[in-house]
Amino acid sequence: MQAYEQGRPAYFATPPVNLIYAFEASLKRITKGSPSLEDRFRAHREVSQKIRKAVADLGLQQVPVDSACAANGMTAVSFSLPKEESVLIEG
């Protein structure tokens, strides 16, 4: 840990070997498996467009002003609560 704090590279722990193998297997499945990477990107784009349309149909604004700049992996919604008039309670 002292080497890390001083900015020097050093080995200080055992890497999680099983996670490295799992990471390799998942990358192979994503990049070489079915559906293809292009099909995955298309599916993400299509689902994202449907969600953005549903959000717009609800009358909510989205954070990215230009949909060309919006990420296909998430949808950020911006909304403000309506201003409520003060309610007098008579007792």
NUGU-91536 format. One record per residue (C-alpha): residue number from 1; residue in three letters; chain; x, y, z. Coordinates in nm, 2 decimals. Last residue first. Layout:
# residues N
{NUM,"ala","A",{X,Y,Z}} ...
# end
This chain:
# residues 91
{91,"gly","A",{-6.06,2.45,1.24}} {90,"glu","A",{-6.00,2.61,0.91}} {89,"ile","A",{-5.71,2.48,0.72}} {88,"leu","A",{-5.58,2.73,0.47}} {87,"val","A",{-5.41,2.57,0.17}} {86,"ser","A",{-5.11,2.74,0.02}} {85,"glu","A",{-5.11,2.72,-0.36}} {84,"glu","A",{-4.92,2.44,-0.50}} {83,"lys","A",{-4.64,2.50,-0.75}} {82,"pro","A",{-4.63,2.20,-0.97}} {81,"leu","A",{-4.33,1.97,-0.92}} {80,"ser","A",{-4.05,2.01,-1.17}} {79,"phe","A",{-3.93,1.75,-1.41}} {78,"ser","A",{-3.61,1.64,-1.58}} {77,"val","A",{-3.59,1.28,-1.71}} {76,"ala","A",{-3.26,1.10,-1.78}} {75,"thr","A",{-3.29,0.80,-2.00}} {74,"met","A",{-3.01,0.54,-2.00}} {73,"gly","A",{-2.82,0.30,-2.23}} {72,"asn","A",{-2.90,0.47,-2.56}} {71,"ala","A",{-2.72,0.79,-2.45}} {70,"ala","A",{-2.88,1.12,-2.57}} {69,"cys","A",{-2.67,1.36,-2.79}} {68,"ala","A",{-2.88,1.31,-3.10}} {67,"ser","A",{-3.19,1.36,-2.88}} {66,"asp","A",{-3.09,1.73,-2.85}} {65,"val","A",{-3.21,1.88,-2.52}} {64,"pro","A",{-3.05,1.61,-2.32}} {63,"val","A",{-3.22,1.62,-1.98}} {62,"gln","A",{-3.56,1.49,-2.09}} {61,"gln","A",{-3.88,1.67,-2.05}} {60,"leu","A",{-4.19,1.51,-1.92}} {59,"gly","A",{-4.53,1.53,-2.09}} {58,"leu","A",{-4.62,1.17,-2.04}} {57,"asp","A",{-4.59,1.13,-2.42}} {56,"ala","A",{-4.24,1.26,-2.40}} {55,"val","A",{-4.15,0.98,-2.15}} {54,"ala","A",{-4.31,0.72,-2.38}} {53,"lys","A",{-4.12,0.86,-2.68}} {52,"arg","A",{-3.79,0.84,-2.49}} {51,"ile","A",{-3.86,0.49,-2.38}} {50,"lys","A",{-3.94,0.38,-2.74}} {49,"gln","A",{-3.62,0.55,-2.87}} {48,"ser","A",{-3.41,0.37,-2.60}} {47,"val","A",{-3.56,0.04,-2.70}} {46,"glu","A",{-3.47,0.10,-3.07}} {45,"arg","A",{-3.11,0.22,-2.99}} {44,"his","A",{-3.04,-0.07,-2.75}} {43,"ala","A",{-3.17,-0.32,-3.02}} {42,"arg","A",{-2.95,-0.16,-3.28}} {41,"phe","A",{-2.64,-0.17,-3.06}} {40,"arg","A",{-2.71,-0.54,-2.99}} {39,"asp","A",{-2.76,-0.62,-3.36}} {38,"glu","A",{-2.43,-0.45,-3.44}} {37,"leu","A",{-2.26,-0.65,-3.17}} {36,"ser","A",{-2.39,-0.97,-3.32}} {35,"pro","A",{-2.67,-1.16,-3.16}} {34,"ser","A",{-2.52,-1.42,-3.13}} {33,"gly","A",{-2.17,-1.46,-3.01}} {32,"lys","A",{-1.83,-1.32,-3.12}} {31,"thr","A",{-1.82,-0.98,-2.94}} {30,"ile","A",{-2.06,-1.04,-2.66}} {29,"arg","A",{-1.98,-1.40,-2.59}} {28,"lys","A",{-1.61,-1.34,-2.61}} {27,"leu","A",{-1.64,-1.05,-2.37}} {26,"ser","A",{-1.84,-1.26,-2.13}} {25,"ala","A",{-1.58,-1.54,-2.14}} {24,"glu","A",{-1.29,-1.30,-2.08}} {23,"phe","A",{-1.47,-1.13,-1.79}} {22,"ala","A",{-1.55,-1.47,-1.64}} {21,"tyr","A",{-1.19,-1.58,-1.66}} {20,"ile","A",{-1.08,-1.25,-1.49}} {19,"leu","A",{-1.34,-1.30,-1.23}} {18,"asn","A",{-1.21,-1.65,-1.15}} {17,"val","A",{-0.86,-1.51,-1.11}} {16,"pro","A",{-0.96,-1.25,-0.85}} {15,"pro","A",{-0.61,-1.08,-0.84}} {14,"thr","A",{-0.40,-1.15,-0.54}} {13,"ala","A",{-0.27,-0.84,-0.37}} {12,"phe","A",{0.02,-0.60,-0.34}} {11,"tyr","A",{0.21,-0.60,-0.66}} {10,"ala","A",{0.39,-0.27,-0.71}} {9,"pro","A",{0.37,0.04,-0.93}} {8,"arg","A",{0.50,0.35,-0.76}} {7,"gly","A",{0.26,0.65,-0.69}} {6,"gln","A",{0.38,0.70,-0.34}} {5,"glu","A",{0.04,0.59,-0.20}} {4,"tyr","A",{0.05,0.28,-0.42}} {3,"ala","A",{0.41,0.20,-0.30}} {2,"gln","A",{0.29,0.23,0.06}} {1,"met","A",{0.00,0.00,0.00}} 
# end
